[in-house]
Amino acid sequence: MDLIRILLSILLPPLGVFLQVGIGLHFWLNVILTLCGYVPGIIHAVYIILKR
């Protein structure tokens, strides 16, 4: 299941975070990071998925 979340995080980082933790602090932080730059959003999303 983590592999699917990681692949979704590469395509759309907030979606991967949403599937892992739902709508909360990490989701909104990831949305902001993705809007600032696509790569920081991916890094944050993969970190959140691998951390849990």
C-alpha positions in Angstrom: 0.0 0.0 0.0 2.9 2.4 0.7 4.2 1.9 -2.8 0.9 3.1 -4.2 0.9 6.2 -1.9 4.5 7.0 -3.0 3.6 6.8 -6.7 0.6 9.0 -6.1 2.8 11.4 -4.1 5.2 11.7 -7.1 2.2 12.6 -9.4 0.2 14.7 -7.0 2.0 15.2 -3.6 -1.1 16.5 -1.6 -3.0 13.4 -2.6 -0.4 11.0 -1.1 -0.3 13.0 2.1 -4.1 13.0 2.3 -4.3 9.3 1.9 -1.7 8.8 4.7 -2.9 11.4 7.3 -6.1 13.0 6.1 -6.8 16.7 6.1 -4.7 18.3 8.8 -1.5 20.2 9.4 0.7 18.0 7.2 -1.8 18.1 4.3 -2.0 21.9 4.3 1.8 22.2 4.7 2.2 19.9 1.7 -0.2 22.0 -0.4 1.8 25.1 0.4 5.1 23.4 -0.4 3.7 22.1 -3.7 2.5 25.5 -4.7 5.9 27.0 -3.9 7.7 24.3 -5.8 6.8 20.9 -7.0 10.0 19.1 -5.7 9.6 20.3 -2.1 6.0 19.0 -2.1 7.2 15.6 -3.3 10.0 15.4 -0.7 7.6 16.3 2.1 5.0 13.8 0.9 7.5 10.9 0.6 8.9 11.8 4.0 5.4 11.7 5.6 4.6 8.4 4.0 7.9 6.7 5.0 7.8 8.1 8.5 4.6 6.4 9.4 
